[in-house]
């Protein structure tokens, strides 16, 4: 199956999951609250200052993000995990395609998610880690940019 076709299938699966949005677990609602904090401290790609130094050990060493992405904030929330806030120059639809194909191909399986016109979220698991990503089109605040928030922690 071609990459484009595989991406279309995954997007269709995520879209089909949208009616289940009201069925989120307490953990998923808590993760969304964590991720929403990224929007309150938004930085546009042309002004984002990349985080320096190493990431906490609850962040996978090879966490894939689309090209043109700057991680500008890392917030360690203790037992609740680590939230990475990033902004990408890549348009929303292309970030979504990356997260549903390249992210998955890198070993991060999507377990549940939903896609709407300007945002998408998904729970994921990988070897030793679990988390949730959320992407939002933020062109009103930052023309052409996409906000990427990732909640991650080690699996117990």
Buried (B, 14 or more C-beta within 10 A) or exposed (E): EEEEEBBBEBBEEBBEBEEEEEEBEEEBEBBBEBBEBBBEEBBBBEEBEEBEEEBBEBBBEEBBBBEBBBBBBBBEBEEBBBBBBBBBBBBBEBBBBBBBBBBBEEBBEBEBBBBEEEBBBBBBBBEEBBBBBBBBBBEEEBEBBBBBBBBBBBEE
